[in-house]
Amino acid sequence: VIQGSAADLIKVAMINIQAKINTDKLPIKMILQIHDELVFELPKKDAAKHAKWIANEMTNAIRLDIPLKVDVSIGPTWLTDK
């Protein structure tokens, strides 16, 4: 995906993810976007469950004819999980 298109894709994903967080009243805070990365704060016990649908939203934010890959990592801080 060309860099400009990636910026559009991440913004669409952010809007969709935040909409679900708001609608479902989920205990998740989207706290940071760095290039094509999103960082969230949420209860540790829910991390794996929510990571799955968040990754799906990022993968399917915009319909493309090429597959998109999303890597997910879970950790106490963004720095320690990089």
C-alpha positions in Angstrom: 0.0 0.0 0.0 1.4 3.4 -1.0 2.2 5.6 2.0 -0.6 8.1 1.4 -3.1 5.3 1.1 -1.9 3.8 4.3 -2.6 7.1 6.1 -6.2 7.0 4.8 -6.6 3.4 5.8 -5.4 3.9 9.3 -7.8 6.9 9.8 -10.7 4.8 8.5 -9.8 2.0 10.9 -9.5 4.5 13.8 -13.0 5.9 13.1 -14.5 2.4 12.9 -12.7 1.2 16.0 -13.7 4.2 18.1 -17.3 3.9 16.9 -17.4 0.3 18.2 -15.7 1.3 21.5 -18.3 4.1 22.0 -21.4 2.1 20.9 -20.5 -1.0 22.9 -19.2 1.1 25.9 -16.0 -0.9 25.9 -13.3 -0.2 28.5 -10.7 0.7 25.9 -8.9 3.9 25.2 -7.2 4.6 21.9 -4.3 6.6 23.1 -1.7 6.8 20.3 -1.3 6.6 16.6 2.2 6.3 15.2 2.4 6.0 11.4 0.6 2.8 10.9 0.4 1.7 14.5 -2.4 2.1 17.0 -1.8 1.9 20.8 -4.7 1.1 23.2 -5.1 1.0 26.9 -7.4 -1.6 28.3 -7.7 -4.2 31.1 -5.1 -6.9 30.7 -7.7 -9.7 31.1 -9.6 -8.4 28.0 -6.5 -7.7 25.8 -6.5 -10.9 23.7 -10.2 -10.8 23.0 -10.2 -7.1 21.9 -7.0 -7.4 20.0 -8.7 -9.9 17.6 -11.5 -7.6 16.5 -9.2 -4.5 16.4 -6.8 -6.3 14.1 -9.8 -7.3 12.0 -11.0 -3.7 11.8 -7.5 -2.6 10.7 -7.2 -5.4 8.1 -10.7 -4.6 6.6 -10.9 -0.8 7.0 -10.9 -0.4 3.2 -11.6 -3.1 0.7 -8.6 -3.8 -1.4 -7.6 -6.5 -3.9 -4.4 -7.2 -2.0 -4.2 -8.8 1.5 -3.2 -6.6 4.4 -1.3 -8.0 7.3 -1.7 -6.7 10.9 0.7 -7.7 13.6 -0.6 -7.5 17.2 1.4 -7.4 20.3 0.2 -7.1 23.9 2.4 -5.7 26.7 2.5 -3.4 29.7 3.8 -0.4 27.7 4.4 0.4 24.0 8.1 0.8 24.7 8.6 -2.6 26.2 6.5 -4.3 23.5 8.3 -2.8 20.5 
